[in-house]
Amino acid sequence: MTKISAAKGGPVLVGAVFAALAFRLFHLTAQYAVNIFFWDQWDFDDATLFEHHSLWQIFRFQHGPHRQGLGGLLAALVDPWFRWNSRSEAFVATALVVLAGLCMLYLKYRLFGPLTWTDVAIPMIVFTPAPWEAIWTTVNFAHGTLPVLLIVLYCLAWTWRNERAKYALITVLNFVTLYTGFGLFIGLLTPVLLLVRYREGRKSYVLACLAVSIVSLASFFAAYKNNDASGCDSLFSASPVDYFRFVCLMFATPFGIRGTDIFSTVAGFAVLAAVAAIAAVSWKRVLTGGNGVVTAVLSTYSIIFCVACALGRTCTGLDDAHASRYGNYRQLVVLCLFFAVLALRPRRLVWRAALPVLLIPSLFMTAKDSHDMLELYVTKSGWRACYLAGNSIEECDDRDQPIYPDPAKTHMQEKLDYLRATRQNLFVDSAGK
């Protein structure tokens, strides 16, 4: 009877924590989301709203260094139903986070069996408020929320038992993931993994999937433009030490460590070293025909992503290592660590319980995040009220701070006129947020 109660207690506790933290995230979304496009939304919504593009063009639309992919198609499908209301977009983004969390729980079940109380780590990983910028400030389904969901689904596909369905699903998920935001780095891993499987003696259809994955990666770079979006003069404009520190700080952030001092750097380096060790062990297992694909994918993706961010953003300052817009991607670092701990033999309780304890600081809002969230809410809601009152873009920029750095460059006045004529976005309901 005691064992049965304990078995039931784990899922109940995990479910309760999951529901409570998800509710909190939805509450924060309701509190801070404002119905007006902000910053990059005035640019990447050219793909789906302000210009006429086919579905394929939307899928391949490039914004910065990545493409819109499935994020653009989702926006084109869903947003017209609520007339491009930015608050509704924020709730859809939050729902994607919840869906990713459910998939992470299922992935844990597929890999390690039924839920136990230490699996509260997963909702703690997913529902940290750290990625607030991508969820309700500048919502882009293709940047953060949807790519993480796709990467988790990609990992789930590798656990499938039916060989034909498994490799077909992996090939499809690889294609849509590499085209969606910074999921693009998955496109570098899939050909290697499929090649390993083919060399292990898998059937010819794996070779076909390998060929498709290579073509998919090549297609991504067709007509690709080098838009790093950072404004830096060069990828190598900072010192090597700063690049290294930037990477380390990115690995420290998921644990609520947000400084740029030596302690934060050392803490991040410890996490980076652990993830690198997991990658080495996992790839050794994969290459010798053993299990380890999921941790190999999560660890390698995390390292590549953080290194790419360092190359593109170190010149803007070390504080950018903690940028909220990368918060969703950094969740995969902690998920990788958690799965690696669960794979240890023997599974010592102290190791499994350590991660939830270490994640507690990440559940609290930092003073800087709270200040930035409130400031952006005031700016967006004030600008919206100002423009709806009949003032010009310039007048509202002067009164409430700009909601886009160069209105003329993005043809903001024409876009506002279009939104007014079609009663979309901030003109949907002048009485609402």
N, C-alpha and C positions, 0 to 999 in steps of 0.2 A: 504493500500500500504506500509506503514511504517513497519507493522508487517511482511509482506511478504519479504521485503528487508532485515530486520533483520534476518529472518529465513534463507535466502540464504547467508547472510554475514558470519554467523558462519562457515558453512562447507567450504566456500571459503577461509577464513582465516586459518582454521585448515589445509586445503589441501596445502595452500601455505607454511606454516611453516613446515609441514611434508615433502614436496618436497625439500625445501631448506636445512633442516637439514639432510635429507637422502643423498642428493647430497654431502654435506660436508663430511659425513662419508665415502662415496665411494671415494671421493677425497683423504682423509687421507689414506685410504686403498691403493690406487694407489701410494701414495707418500712413504709409509713406508714398504709395503709388499715386501719381497725378496724371490726369488725362491730357497729356500734351507730348508730342515728340521732343526728344532731347538729344542734342549733339549728333552722334553718328547716325541716329535714326533718320535724320533729314537726308542722309546720303544713301544708305543701303536700302531704304524703302523705294528708291528709284526702280529697283528690280521688280517690285510687286505692286506698287501703288501709283507712283508719279509718272512712270513711263510704261509703254506697252511692250511686253516681252512674252515670248512663248514659255511654256513650262521648262523646256530644256535650257533656254537662256536664263531663266530664273535660277535653275539648279546650278548653272555654271557661273553665275554672276559673282564677280570678285570684289570683295571689299577689304582693303588692306592686304595682308599676305595670304588670306584664306578665301575660300568660296562659300556661298550661302548654302548650297546643297539642299538637303532635306529641310533645313530651317527655313529657307526661302519658300519652298513648296508648302510647308505647314502654314506659314503666314498667309500665303496667297489663298489657301483653302479655308482657314479659320477666321482670319481678321475681318473679312467683309461681313461676316454674320453679326459682328458687334460694331460695324462701321469704324474699324481701326481705333477703337477706344483703347488708350494706352493702359488704363487701369485693368481692363479685361485681359490685355496682353500679359500684364504682370501676373495675373492669376493663372493664366495658361502656363507661364514659365514656372510658377510655383508648383503647379500640378505635375509638370515634367520632372521636377526634383523629387516629388513624392513617388512617382512611377519609377524613377531610377533607384530610390531607396528600396522599394518592394523588389525590384530585380536583383539588387545586391543581397537581400535576404534570401531570395531563391537561389542565387549563385552559391551562397554559403551552404545552403541545404544540399545542393547538388554535389558540392565538393566534400563536405564534412558531416552531413547528416542533420538530424533534428536540431532545432534552436535550443540554446541553453541561455542562462541568465547573462553570461558574458557577451552574448551577441547584442546587448544594448549598445555596444560600440558602434554598430552599423548606423542606427538612427542618430547617434551622436556625431558620426562622420558626416552624414548627409545633411542634417538640419542645423548645422552651424550657421549663424547669420552672416558670416564673413563674406559670402558671394553676393551681398545685397545689391551691388551695382548692376550685375548681370540679370538679377531677378526682377527688380522693380524700378531701377533708375533709367538705364538705357537698354531696354529689352531687345535682345536679338536672339531668337531661338537657336540660330546657328553658332552662337558664341557662348559656350559654357554649358548650358542646361541640356540641350539636345545631344551634343557630342558625347558628354559623359554617359547619358542613357545608352547611346549607340555602342559605346565601348564596352559597357557592362553586358549588353545583349551579344556583342561579338564574343566576349569571354564565355557567356552561356552557350553559344553555338559550339564552342570547342568541347563542351561536356556532353554533347549529344551522342547517342549510341548508334543510330542508323547512319552508316558511313556515307551513303550517297546524299541523303538529306543534309547531313552535317556539313560536308564540303561545299555543297551548293549554297547553303545558308551563309557560310563563312564568306564565300565569294561575293554574294550580294551585299552583305553587311560591310565588307571591306570597301566596296565601291561607294556606297552611300556615306560611310563614315569618313573616308578620306576627302570627300567633297564637302563635308559639313564642318565648318569652323576648323579648329585646331585638332579635330579628329584626323586630320590629314596624315599625321605621323604613323597611324595604324597602317597606312598604305606602304610604308617602308618595311614593316614587320611581316606582313602576310606572305609575300613571295618566299621569304626565308623559311617560314614555318611550313608552308606547303611543299617546298623543295625537300625539307627534312622528311616529311611524311612520305613523299614519293620515293626517296632513296631507301626508306624502310621497307619498301616492297608493296606499297599501296597500289591500287589499280590505276589504269590509264586515265580515268576521269579526274584523278587528283592532278595529273599533268595538265589536263585541260583547264582545270581551275587555276593552276599556277600561271598558265599562259594568260588567262583572263585578268588575273590580278596584276600582272606586269603591264598589260595593255591599259588597264584602269589607271595605274600610276602614271603611265606616259600621257594618257589623255588629260590628266589633271594639269599638266604643264603645257598643253597646247594653247597658244595665245595667252600664256600667263604673263602678267606684268609684275615687275619687281616693286611692289608697294609695301614697304615695311611699316608705314603708319607711325613711326616713332619720331620723325623729324630730325633724326641724328644724321650727321654728315657721313658717317661710315659705321659699318658693323664693328669695326675695330678701333673706335675712337677713345675707348677707356683703357685703363691699365689692366694687365692680366690678373692682378690681385683683386681688382674690383669685380671682374667677371666671376671669379671664383667665389668671392663673398656674396655676390648677388644670388648665385645658385644655392649656396648654403642657406641664405636667408629665406629663399622660397621653400626650402624643406623644413624650416623652423615654423613658418606661419601656421600650418594646420594645427599646431599645438598651442595656439594663442600667444606665441612669442613674436612680438612685432617690432622689436628694437633693431638698431643697426650696429650695436656695440659688439664687443668681443664675445660676450656671453651668448648673444643671439647667433653669432657666426659659428661658434663652437657647437652649440646645440644643433644647429642646422647641419653642420658637418657630420655630427654623429648620426643623424637620421639619414643623410645622403650616403654615408658609409654602409649603413645597414641595408638600405635599398640596393646599393651596388652589389653587396654581398649576396642578397637575395637573387638579383639578376644573374650573377655568375653561377650560383648553385642551380638555379632554375634552368638556365640554358644548357648547363652540363647534362642535366637530366633529360631535357628535350632532345639533345643531340645524340644521346645514348639510348633513345627509345623509351625513356621513362615518362612519368607524369611531371607536370610543372609548367604547362603552357600558360595557364592563367596568371600565375605569379611572374612568369617571364614577360608576358605582355604588359602587365600593370607596372612592373618595376622599370622595364626598358622604356615604355612610353613616358613614364614620369620623368625619367632622367633626360630623355630627348626634349621633352616639352620645356623643362626648366632651363636647359642649356640654350634652347632656341630663344626663350624669353630673355635670358641674360644677354645674348648677342644683340637682340633688338632694343633692349630697354636699359641696360646698365648706364648708358650715356645720359639718361634722364635723372639718374640719382638712385641710390640704394633703397630709398623708401619705396620705390616702385616694385621692389621684390614682394612687398606685402599687398600689392594692389588687389582690390576686391574683385575686379573683373576676371582674375585668374583663380578665384576661390574654388569654383566647381572642379576645375582640372586637378587642383592640389588635393582634393578628396581622394583621388586614386592612389596617392602616395600612402595614405593611412590605411586604405583598404588592402593594399599590397602587404603592408606590415602585419595587419591583422590576420590575413590568410597564411602568411609565413609562420606566425606564432602558432596558429591552429595546426599546422602541418608538422610541428615539432614532435618528436617521439622521445620520451613519453610526454603527453600533453599536460604539463604542470599547470595547476590552477593559478599559481602566482603570476606566470607569464600571460595567461589569458585575461586575468583581471587587471593587469597593469595598464593596458591600453585605454580602457574606459576611464580609469583614474587620470591618466595623462591628458585625456581629451576634455576634461571638465573645464579648464580655462577657455577653451575655444567656444564654449556655449554662451559666454558672456560678451556683451558688446563692449568694445574698447571705447575709451573716451573720444578718440579721434573718429572712429566710425560713427558714433552717436552724433558728434558735431557735424560731420560731413553729410550724414543722412538728413538731419534736420535742415541744414543750410540748403541742400539741393531741393528739399521739399518746399521750403519757403521761396526759393528762387523760381521754381517751376510753377507753383500755384500763384505766386505774385505776378509773374510774367503773363500767365494765362488770363488772370483777371484784368490785367492792364490792357492786353490786346482786345479782349472781348468788350472792354469799355470804350473802344474806338480809337485807341492810341496807335501810333506807328511802331514798327520794329525798333527803330532807333530810340524812341522815347521809352519803350519798355526795357530795352537793353540798359539804358542809363539809370532807370529807376530800380530794376530788379536783378541786374547782371544778365549777360547774354545767355541764351539757350543754344546758341551755335556761334562758333568763333568768327565766321566770315559769311554773313547772310547772303551777300551778293554771289559768292562763289557757288553756293548750292541752289541759287534761285529761290530763296526762301519766300520772298513776297509772292511769286507766282504760285508756289506750293500752298501758301496760306489762302490765297484767293481760290484755288481749286478746292481745298478742304471746306471753305465757307460755302462755295457754290454747291457742293455735293453733300454738305452737312455731315462731315466725318471728323474724327479725332476731336480736337478741342471744341468743335462746333456741334457735337452730338447733343450735349446737354449742358447748357451754359450754367445750370444751377449746381451741377455736380463737381467733384474734384477734378 
